[in-house]
Amino acid sequence: MKKIHIDENLCTGCGICIEFCPKNVLSYSPQRSIRGIYPAQVENLETCTLCRVCELYCSAFAIAVEGEKNE
């Protein structure tokens, strides 16, 4: 089962994961985090191909992708 975990305490709101996702899975949250930023959120999990680009490009290590491509 695929899952994308985004740790709002680590997310800096930079948007790199949103920009580089080839399937537009992520977006900015409409709500500010406790730190006052708009963190990334999962919006379209069903379109995710588990490429892990978001996880690889996250310089804050705030994203963890679970699942296998052949699921």
C-alpha distances in whole Angstrom, upper triangle without the diagonal:
4,7,10,13,16,19,22,24,24,23,27,26,27,25,25,21,22,24,23,19,20,18,19,16,18,21,23,23,26,27,28,27,29,31,32,29,27,24,21,18,15,16,15,11,11,13,12,12,11,14,14,18,18,17,20,22,22,25,24,21,20,16,14,11,7,6,8,10,10,7
4,7,10,13,17,19,22,21,20,24,23,24,21,21,17,18,21,19,16,17,15,16,12,14,18,20,20,23,24,26,24,27,28,29,26,24,20,17,15,12,14,12,8,9,11,8,9,8,11,11,14,14,14,16,19,18,22,21,18,17,13,11,7,5,4,7,9,11,8
4,6,10,13,16,18,18,17,20,20,21,19,19,15,16,19,18,15,17,15,15,11,12,15,17,17,21,21,22,21,23,24,25,23,20,17,14,12,9,12,11,8,10,12,9,11,9,12,11,14,12,12,15,17,16,19,19,16,14,10,8,6,5,7,10,12,14,12
4,7,10,12,15,14,13,17,16,17,15,15,12,13,16,15,13,15,14,13,10,10,13,14,14,18,18,19,18,20,21,22,19,17,14,11,9,7,10,11,8,11,12,9,11,9,11,9,12,9,9,13,14,13,16,15,13,10,7,6,5,6,9,12,13,16,15
4,6,9,12,11,11,15,15,16,15,16,13,14,17,17,15,18,17,16,12,11,13,14,14,17,17,17,15,17,18,19,17,16,12,10,9,8,12,13,11,15,16,13,15,12,14,12,14,11,10,13,14,12,15,13,11,8,6,5,6,8,11,15,17,20,18
4,6,9,8,7,11,11,13,12,13,11,12,16,16,14,18,17,15,12,10,12,11,11,15,14,14,12,14,15,16,14,12,8,7,7,8,12,14,13,16,17,15,17,15,16,13,14,10,9,13,13,10,13,11,9,5,5,7,9,11,15,18,19,23,21
4,5,5,6,10,11,14,14,15,13,15,18,18,17,21,21,19,16,13,14,13,12,16,14,13,10,12,12,14,13,12,9,9,10,12,15,18,16,20,21,18,20,18,19,16,16,13,12,15,15,11,13,10,9,5,7,9,12,14,18,21,23,26,24
4,5,5,8,9,12,13,15,14,15,18,19,18,22,22,19,17,14,13,11,10,13,11,10,7,8,9,10,9,9,6,8,9,12,15,18,18,21,22,20,23,20,21,18,18,15,14,17,16,13,14,11,11,7,9,12,15,17,21,24,25,29,27
4,6,8,10,13,15,17,16,17,20,21,21,25,25,22,20,17,17,15,14,16,14,11,8,8,8,11,10,11,9,11,13,16,19,22,21,25,25,23,25,23,24,20,20,17,16,18,17,13,14,10,11,8,11,13,17,19,23,26,28,31,30
4,6,9,11,13,14,13,16,18,19,19,23,23,21,19,16,16,14,14,17,16,13,10,11,10,12,11,12,9,11,13,15,19,21,21,24,24,22,24,21,21,18,17,14,13,15,14,10,10,6,7,5,9,12,15,18,22,24,26,29,29
4,6,8,9,11,10,12,15,16,16,20,20,18,16,13,13,11,11,14,13,11,9,11,10,11,9,9,6,7,10,13,16,19,18,22,22,20,22,20,20,16,15,12,12,14,12,8,9,6,8,5,8,12,15,18,21,24,25,28,28
4,5,8,10,11,12,14,16,17,21,21,19,18,14,13,11,12,15,14,11,10,12,9,10,7,8,7,9,12,15,18,21,21,25,24,22,24,22,22,18,17,13,14,15,13,9,9,7,10,8,11,15,18,21,24,27,28,31,31
4,6,8,9,10,12,14,15,18,19,16,15,12,10,8,9,12,12,10,10,12,10,10,6,6,5,6,10,13,15,18,19,23,22,20,23,21,21,18,16,13,14,16,13,10,11,10,12,10,12,16,18,21,24,27,27,31,30
4,6,8,9,10,12,14,17,18,16,16,12,11,10,12,14,15,13,13,16,13,13,9,9,8,9,12,15,17,19,20,23,22,20,22,21,20,17,15,12,13,14,11,9,9,10,12,11,13,16,18,22,25,27,27,30,30
4,5,5,6,9,10,14,15,12,12,9,8,8,11,13,15,14,14,17,16,15,11,9,8,7,10,12,14,16,17,20,19,17,19,18,17,15,13,10,12,13,10,9,11,11,13,12,12,16,17,20,23,25,24,28,28
4,5,5,6,8,12,14,12,13,10,10,11,14,17,18,17,17,20,18,18,14,13,11,9,12,14,15,17,17,20,18,16,18,17,15,13,10,8,10,10,7,7,9,11,12,12,12,15,16,19,22,23,22,26,26
4,6,5,6,10,11,10,9,7,9,10,13,16,18,17,17,20,19,19,15,13,10,8,10,11,13,14,14,17,15,13,14,13,12,10,7,4,7,9,6,6,10,11,11,10,9,12,12,16,18,19,19,23,23
4,6,6,9,10,7,8,5,6,8,11,14,16,16,17,20,19,18,15,12,10,7,9,10,10,12,13,16,14,12,15,14,13,12,10,7,11,12,10,10,13,14,14,13,12,14,14,18,19,21,20,24,24
4,6,8,10,8,10,9,9,11,14,17,19,19,20,23,22,21,17,15,13,11,13,13,14,14,16,18,15,14,16,16,14,13,10,9,13,13,10,11,14,16,16,16,14,17,17,20,22,23,21,25,25
4,6,9,8,10,10,11,13,17,20,22,22,22,25,24,23,19,17,15,12,14,14,15,15,15,17,14,13,13,13,11,10,7,7,10,10,8,10,13,15,15,15,13,15,15,18,19,20,19,22,23
4,6,6,7,7,10,13,16,19,21,22,22,25,24,24,20,17,15,12,12,11,12,11,12,13,11,9,10,10,9,9,6,6,10,11,10,11,15,16,16,15,13,14,13,16,17,17,16,19,20
4,6,8,10,12,16,19,21,24,25,25,29,28,27,24,21,19,15,15,14,13,12,13,13,10,9,9,11,9,10,8,9,13,13,13,15,18,20,19,19,16,17,15,17,17,17,15,18,19
4,6,9,11,15,17,20,23,24,25,28,28,27,24,20,18,15,14,12,11,8,9,10,6,6,8,10,10,11,10,11,14,15,15,16,20,21,20,19,16,17,14,17,16,17,14,17,17
4,6,8,11,14,16,19,21,21,25,25,24,20,17,15,12,11,9,8,7,9,10,8,8,11,12,12,13,11,10,14,16,15,15,19,20,19,18,15,17,15,17,18,19,17,20,20
4,7,11,12,15,18,19,20,23,23,23,19,16,14,10,9,6,6,5,6,8,6,6,9,10,11,11,11,9,12,15,14,15,18,19,18,16,13,14,12,14,15,17,15,18,18
4,7,9,12,14,16,16,20,20,19,16,12,10,6,6,5,5,7,8,11,10,9,12,13,13,12,11,9,12,14,13,13,16,16,16,13,11,13,12,15,17,19,18,21,20
4,6,9,12,13,14,18,18,17,13,10,8,6,5,7,6,9,11,14,13,13,16,16,17,16,14,11,14,17,15,14,17,17,17,14,13,16,16,18,20,22,22,25,24
4,6,9,10,11,15,15,13,10,6,6,5,6,9,9,12,14,17,17,16,20,19,20,18,17,13,16,18,16,14,17,16,17,14,14,17,17,20,23,25,25,28,27
4,5,7,9,12,13,12,9,6,6,6,5,9,9,13,15,18,18,18,21,21,22,20,19,16,17,20,19,16,19,17,18,14,14,17,18,21,23,26,26,29,28
4,7,10,13,14,12,10,7,9,9,9,12,11,15,17,20,21,21,24,24,25,23,23,19,21,24,22,20,22,20,21,18,18,21,22,24,27,29,30,33,31
4,6,10,11,9,8,6,8,10,10,13,14,18,19,22,23,23,26,26,27,25,24,20,22,25,23,20,22,20,21,17,18,21,22,25,27,30,31,34,32
4,7,8,5,5,5,7,10,11,15,16,20,21,25,25,24,28,27,27,25,24,20,21,24,22,19,20,17,19,16,17,21,22,25,28,31,32,35,34
4,5,5,5,6,7,10,11,15,17,20,21,25,25,24,27,26,26,24,23,19,20,22,21,17,18,15,17,13,15,18,21,23,26,30,31,34,32
4,6,8,10,10,14,15,18,20,24,24,28,29,27,30,28,29,26,26,22,22,25,23,19,20,16,18,15,17,20,23,25,29,32,34,37,35
4,6,9,10,13,15,19,21,25,25,29,29,28,30,28,29,26,25,21,21,23,21,18,17,14,17,14,17,20,23,26,29,32,34,37,36
4,7,9,13,15,19,20,24,25,29,29,28,30,29,29,26,25,22,22,24,22,19,19,16,19,16,19,22,24,27,31,34,35,38,37
4,6,10,12,16,18,21,22,26,26,24,27,26,26,23,22,18,19,21,19,16,16,14,16,14,16,19,22,25,28,31,32,35,34
4,7,9,13,14,18,19,22,22,21,24,23,24,21,20,16,18,20,18,15,16,15,16,13,15,18,20,23,26,29,29,32,31
4,6,10,12,16,16,20,20,19,21,20,20,18,17,13,14,17,15,12,14,12,13,10,11,14,16,19,22,25,26,29,28
4,7,9,12,13,17,16,15,18,17,17,15,14,10,12,15,13,11,13,12,13,10,9,12,14,17,19,22,22,26,25
4,6,9,10,14,14,13,16,16,17,15,15,11,13,16,15,13,16,15,14,11,10,12,13,15,18,21,21,24,23
4,6,6,10,11,10,13,13,15,13,14,11,13,16,16,14,18,17,16,13,10,12,11,13,15,18,18,21,19
4,6,9,9,10,14,14,16,15,16,13,16,19,18,17,21,20,19,16,14,15,14,16,17,19,19,22,20
4,5,6,7,11,12,14,14,15,13,16,19,19,18,22,22,21,18,15,16,14,15,16,17,17,19,17
4,5,5,9,10,12,13,14,13,14,17,18,18,21,21,19,17,14,13,11,12,12,14,13,16,14
4,6,8,10,13,14,16,15,17,20,21,21,25,25,23,21,17,16,13,14,13,14,13,14,12
4,6,9,11,13,14,14,16,18,19,19,23,24,22,20,17,17,14,14,14,14,12,14,13
4,6,8,9,11,11,12,15,16,16,20,21,19,17,14,13,10,11,11,11,10,12,12
4,5,8,10,11,13,14,16,17,21,22,20,19,15,14,11,11,10,9,7,10,10
4,5,8,9,10,12,14,15,18,19,17,16,12,11,7,8,7,7,6,9,10
4,6,8,9,9,11,13,17,18,16,16,13,12,9,11,10,10,8,11,13
4,5,5,6,9,10,13,15,12,13,9,8,6,9,10,10,10,14,15
4,5,5,6,8,12,14,12,13,10,11,10,13,14,14,13,17,18
4,6,5,6,10,11,10,10,7,9,8,12,14,15,15,19,19
4,6,5,9,10,7,8,5,6,7,10,13,14,15,18,19
4,6,8,10,8,10,9,9,10,13,15,16,16,20,21
4,6,9,9,10,9,11,12,16,18,19,19,22,23
4,5,5,7,7,10,12,15,18,20,20,24,24
4,6,8,9,12,15,18,21,23,23,27,27
4,5,8,11,14,18,21,23,24,28,28
4,6,8,11,14,18,20,21,25,25
4,7,10,13,17,20,21,24,24
4,7,10,13,16,17,21,20
4,7,10,13,15,18,17
4,7,9,11,14,14
4,7,10,12,11
4,7,9,7
4,5,6
4,6
4
